[in-house]
């Protein structure tokens, strides 16, 4: 997924909910913060399954992983 594709999706979500794309990105990033997640074996396994470069997956990495995962299941 390219950055432009992700931006387009964020804009569509923002429009649907009457907020800015930056607000959507901020909310997703906050929701993905390990401190905000319920620590279960399932959440740990999911986070471990996300390809990422840093210590924790970024919002962009997580979103790209979700898109690929959903596409495979459809």
C-alpha positions in Angstrom: 0.0 0.0 0.0 1.4 3.3 -1.0 1.3 6.5 1.1 -1.1 8.0 -1.4 -3.5 5.1 -1.1 -3.4 5.3 2.7 -4.0 9.0 2.6 -7.0 8.5 0.3 -8.5 5.9 2.7 -7.9 8.2 5.6 -9.7 11.0 3.8 -12.7 8.8 3.0 -12.9 7.7 6.7 -12.6 11.4 7.8 -15.3 12.5 5.4 -17.7 9.8 6.6 -17.2 10.8 10.3 -17.0 14.6 9.7 -13.4 14.9 11.0 -10.0 15.6 9.4 -7.7 12.9 8.0 -5.2 13.9 10.7 -7.7 13.3 13.4 -8.3 9.8 12.0 -4.6 9.0 11.9 -4.2 10.4 15.4 -7.0 8.3 16.8 -5.8 5.1 15.1 -2.3 5.7 16.3 -3.5 6.3 19.9 -5.6 3.1 19.7 -2.6 1.1 18.6 -0.4 2.3 21.4 0.6 -0.7 23.4 -0.4 1.1 26.6 -3.9 1.4 25.4 -4.3 -2.3 24.3 -5.6 -5.0 26.5 -2.7 -7.4 26.9 -3.9 -10.8 25.9 -2.2 -13.7 24.0 -4.4 -12.7 21.0 -3.4 -9.1 21.0 0.3 -10.0 21.4 0.0 -12.5 18.6 -1.7 -10.0 16.3 0.9 -7.3 16.9 3.7 -9.9 16.4 2.2 -10.8 13.0 2.5 -7.2 11.7 5.6 -6.6 9.6 7.4 -3.6 11.1 10.7 -1.9 11.1 10.8 -0.4 14.6 10.1 -1.7 18.0 6.4 -1.3 17.6 4.3 -1.3 14.4 3.3 2.1 13.1 -0.2 3.1 12.2 0.8 2.8 8.5 2.3 -0.6 8.9 -0.7 -1.9 10.9 -3.2 -0.5 8.4 -1.3 -1.9 5.4 -1.2 -5.3 7.2 -5.0 -5.2 7.9 -5.8 -4.3 4.2 -3.7 -7.3 3.0 -5.3 -9.6 5.6 -8.8 -8.6 4.8 -8.2 -8.8 1.0 -6.9 -12.4 1.4 -10.0 -13.4 3.3 -12.5 -11.9 0.8 
